[in-house]
């Protein structure tokens, strides 16, 4: 397989999770760049956001998939999230529900779920 140019991450705005996610996705998917779509508590934003907020998020994902050719979309949650301060188990459930939501948008991309733990390591959820 040739090197991917772009993959996509729906990630938290928290700066502690940016580089771990970027490095993990670049290594795992042999990608040059990671389009980063950020919000405070992205799984909460996806699951509880207003229709306008979801439309804006979907449009950003669309740019990454349609204009940059991204075929991988990661939905990321993390430990110690100020925007969505819930226990790990709840966060993992939110990641799974958010993956289903993003899949429903119909982009020709694999949607995965990631969790960044208390050691700032990326864990593949699904």
N, C-alpha and C positions, 0 to 999 in steps of 0.2 A: 504494500500500500504506500502511496506517495504521501509526503508530508502534507498535513492539513494547514491551511493558512489561518483559519479562524475557528474557534469554538466559543460558546457563550456560557456565562455564569450569571444567574440571578442571585445576587449575593448581598450580604449586609454591608452597610456603609462603614462599619467598624474597620478601621485600618489594620487591626491585628489579623484579620482573616483574608485580606487581599492577597498577599504574597503566597501563603500556603496553598490557596485555591489555584492561583495562577500557575505556580510551579507544578502542582499535582496534575492539573489538566494538560499542561504542556507535555509533561512526561508521559502520562497515561495515553494521550491521544495524538502524540507527536505533532502538536500544534505550534505554530509560530506565535499566534496572538490569541488572547482571551478577551472577548468583548465582555465588559463588566457592567451589568445593569444593577445599580445599588439602591437600596432603601433601608431604612432602619427597621429591622425585624422583617425581612422579606416574606417569610412564610405567613406571618400574621397579615401583612399587607395584601398578599395574594388571596388569602382566605376570608378576610374581613374588610377589604378595601371597597371603596365606592366603585360603581360601574365606570365612572370617569377615570379613576386611578388604574383600574384593571385594563381599560382601553389604552391608556398611555403606556403601561407596561407591555402589553401585547404588541403595540406599535414598535417599541424599541426592540423586542425580540424579533419582530418581522424584519426590521432593517438588518439585524445581524444574520438572520437566516437567508433572506432574499437578496440582499445586496453584498454581504460578505461571504455567503456560501457556507455558513456554519451548519453542521449537521449533528452537533451535540449541544444539548442545553442542560446545564446543571442547575438544580435548585438547591441552595445552600442554607443551612441553619448552623448555629454555633453556640458553644458554651459561653455563658456570661454575657448574653445579648441584652443590652439596655433597652432596645426597641421591642423586645418580645421576651421578657424575663420569666420563662416557664421551665419546668424541669426537663431534663434530657428526654425522658420517655414521651412527654407531650410534644416536644420539639420534633422528635423522630416521626410521630404520627402526623404532625403538620407538614413535614417534608413529604411524606408519602401522599397526603391529600393534595399538596401543591403540585407534585409531579403529575398526578392525574389531571388536574386542572390545566396545566400547561400542555399536556398531551392533547387535550380536547381542542386546543387552538388549531390543530391540524397542520403544523409545519412539518416538512419532510426532514425531521431530526429525531434522534434518540434523546429522550428526556431521562435524566438520572437524578438521584438525590444524594447529597453529600452532607456530612456533619463534621464540623471542626471541633475537636474535643478540647479539654482543659490543658492539653500539652501543645495545642495549636497544630495538631496533626489532622489530616483529612481522612475521614472514614467514609467508605462507599456504603450507602444505605440501600439503594436499589437503582 
